[in-house]
Amino acid sequence: MGTVASCGYDDVASPSVSVVIPLYDKGHCVLTTLSSVASQGRTDFEVIVVDDGSTDGSAELVKTAGLPYMRLIQQKNAGVSAARNRAIAAAQGKWIAFLDADDLWSHDHLEGLLQSAAGTSAIAVFSNLQLQSRAGRPLIDPGVLPQIVDDYFSFALTNGNYPASSSSIMVLKDELIAAGLFAEGIASGEDVDMWCRLTCRGAFFYNARLSATYTDDSSSSNRATLPLFARRLPGLVRDGKVPPALVENAKRYANFLMLEYARQLLDQRRYAEARAVLLNDCIPSYDTRRFLKRLIRTSTFGRMLFQLSRTDPAGWLAHKADSSAGL
């Protein structure tokens, strides 16, 4: 089962929030992440770090942090979902706020989430976040106002496709358990699957504060993993677990996830597999432009045009202009 250590002061008697941090080989940044948690204006929270078998001394660094109300749980490597689920089981808070070990919060992140949750029936609250690799650009347009999100699928499709992050969202513990916790044993996409299952259970709230920073790792961005929610959806609909008002947009979002899976396959030069996904698992009418762009890339000629557009954008634009002019 692993070990549990108390690394701070006395436990909070009744924490409003349990901050859950899964940790694996983030020794170069975990103390900075913990510092952003320590800066929170709220004091009625606990912190649970689950070290998932780190080999770089991350756990030892956490022990030196001296962060109040922190517990460190150490376990053999079992994946990020298992680490989050272990922390959820140990959490004492009504709410679970997630933070990855290489991401950051502003000092008012928890306060903003809790203020937004107050007086609503939302089962989850999420903030806007900035992408570190893109010079701090907000993921969601700053013009999008705070709002109840009754249909997360529709909100996602019109606001960056992945608006909730595992470092920007806070969820009721009971709802996470009722939804079945995070899926274990998959390489990626476990968070997207979780948010999709949760939105079938109740409304979210978007509070619009830019209070989280996401360190997007380009090394894993093109990993081709069949999206779990797209695989689940037919069964969920059949079993009546998707509210009727959400079914159509749930299908559209699942279609987007499959189109992204096809893109990842294309980036790995698995062209036949990508073509099969597009023709057998995607609905062209839901996103015709994206579908055709992917399908064209499965042909030799399409790949040549794609490479030309990537290696010589100026020449590609000139070629398109000449073609349009009939030259």
ChimeraX attribute file (.defattr): number of C-alpha atoms within 10 A of each C-alpha:
attribute: neighborCount
match mode: 1-to-1
recipient: residues
	/A:1	8
	/A:2	11
	/A:3	10
	/A:4	14
	/A:5	13
	/A:6	17
	/A:7	18
	/A:8	18
	/A:9	12
	/A:10	10
	/A:11	15
	/A:12	17
	/A:13	11
	/A:14	12
	/A:15	19
	/A:16	18
	/A:17	25
	/A:18	26
	/A:19	24
	/A:20	28
	/A:21	28
	/A:22	25
	/A:23	28
	/A:24	24
	/A:25	18
	/A:26	21
	/A:27	20
	/A:28	13
	/A:29	14
	/A:30	24
	/A:31	19
	/A:32	16
	/A:33	18
	/A:34	24
	/A:35	15
	/A:36	18
	/A:37	23
	/A:38	19
	/A:39	14
	/A:40	16
	/A:41	13
	/A:42	16
	/A:43	16
	/A:44	14
	/A:45	25
	/A:46	25
	/A:47	29
	/A:48	25
	/A:49	27
	/A:50	28
	/A:51	28
	/A:52	24
	/A:53	20
	/A:54	19
	/A:55	13
	/A:56	13
	/A:57	14
	/A:58	22
	/A:59	24
	/A:60	13
	/A:61	15
	/A:62	21
	/A:63	16
	/A:64	11
	/A:65	17
	/A:66	15
	/A:67	20
	/A:68	18
	/A:69	21
	/A:70	26
	/A:71	24
	/A:72	23
	/A:73	23
	/A:74	20
	/A:75	18
	/A:76	12
	/A:77	14
	/A:78	12
	/A:79	18
	/A:80	26
	/A:81	20
	/A:82	20
	/A:83	27
	/A:84	24
	/A:85	21
	/A:86	20
	/A:87	24
	/A:88	24
	/A:89	11
	/A:90	14
	/A:91	21
	/A:92	20
	/A:93	22
	/A:94	15
	/A:95	26
	/A:96	26
	/A:97	28
	/A:98	20
	/A:99	27
	/A:100	23
	/A:101	26
	/A:102	25
	/A:103	23
	/A:104	27
	/A:105	24
	/A:106	16
	/A:107	18
	/A:108	18
	/A:109	25
	/A:110	25
	/A:111	14
	/A:112	18
	/A:113	25
	/A:114	17
	/A:115	12
	/A:116	22
	/A:117	22
	/A:118	9
	/A:119	8
	/A:120	12
	/A:121	12
	/A:122	21
	/A:123	21
	/A:124	28
	/A:125	26
	/A:126	28
	/A:127	26
	/A:128	24
	/A:129	25
	/A:130	21
	/A:131	16
	/A:132	16
	/A:133	13
	/A:134	11
	/A:135	8
	/A:136	14
	/A:137	14
	/A:138	18
	/A:139	20
	/A:140	21
	/A:141	12
	/A:142	11
	/A:143	7
	/A:144	12
	/A:145	11
	/A:146	14
	/A:147	12
	/A:148	17
	/A:149	19
	/A:150	17
	/A:151	19
	/A:152	28
	/A:153	26
	/A:154	17
	/A:155	16
	/A:156	17
	/A:157	15
	/A:158	12
	/A:159	15
	/A:160	12
	/A:161	17
	/A:162	17
	/A:163	22
	/A:164	25
	/A:165	21
	/A:166	20
	/A:167	25
	/A:168	28
	/A:169	25
	/A:170	29
	/A:171	23
	/A:172	17
	/A:173	23
	/A:174	14
	/A:175	16
	/A:176	22
	/A:177	13
	/A:178	10
	/A:179	17
	/A:180	12
	/A:181	22
	/A:182	23
	/A:183	17
	/A:184	16
	/A:185	12
	/A:186	15
	/A:187	14
	/A:188	21
	/A:189	16
	/A:190	20
	/A:191	17
	/A:192	20
	/A:193	18
	/A:194	19
	/A:195	25
	/A:196	21
	/A:197	22
	/A:198	22
	/A:199	23
	/A:200	22
	/A:201	18
	/A:202	17
	/A:203	18
	/A:204	26
	/A:205	24
	/A:206	25
	/A:207	22
	/A:208	21
	/A:209	18
	/A:210	22
	/A:211	23
	/A:212	26
	/A:213	25
	/A:214	23
	/A:215	18
	/A:216	15
	/A:217	11
	/A:218	9
	/A:219	7
	/A:220	10
	/A:221	10
	/A:222	16
	/A:223	15
	/A:224	19
	/A:225	16
	/A:226	20
	/A:227	20
	/A:228	19
	/A:229	22
	/A:230	21
	/A:231	13
	/A:232	13
	/A:233	19
	/A:234	14
	/A:235	12
	/A:236	16
	/A:237	16
	/A:238	9
	/A:239	9
	/A:240	11
	/A:241	14
	/A:242	21
	/A:243	15
	/A:244	11
	/A:245	11
	/A:246	17
	/A:247	20
	/A:248	14
	/A:249	18
	/A:250	25
	/A:251	19
	/A:252	20
	/A:253	22
	/A:254	24
	/A:255	22
	/A:256	21
	/A:257	21
	/A:258	25
	/A:259	24
	/A:260	20
	/A:261	21
	/A:262	29
	/A:263	26
	/A:264	19
	/A:265	23
	/A:266	22
	/A:267	15
	/A:268	13
	/A:269	14
	/A:270	15
	/A:271	21
	/A:272	13
	/A:273	13
	/A:274	25
	/A:275	21
	/A:276	14
	/A:277	18
	/A:278	23
	/A:279	12
	/A:280	9
	/A:281	15
	/A:282	21
	/A:283	18
	/A:284	15
	/A:285	9
	/A:286	15
	/A:287	14
	/A:288	11
	/A:289	11
	/A:290	14
	/A:291	22
	/A:292	12
	/A:293	13
	/A:294	22
	/A:295	22
	/A:296	15
	/A:297	22
	/A:298	23
	/A:299	14
	/A:300	11
	/A:301	10
	/A:302	15
	/A:303	17
	/A:304	12
	/A:305	14
	/A:306	15
	/A:307	13
	/A:308	15
	/A:309	15
	/A:310	11
	/A:311	10
	/A:312	11
	/A:313	12
	/A:314	12
	/A:315	12
	/A:316	17
	/A:317	13
	/A:318	12
	/A:319	14
	/A:320	13
	/A:321	12
	/A:322	11
	/A:323	10
	/A:324	9
	/A:325	8
	/A:326	7
	/A:327	8
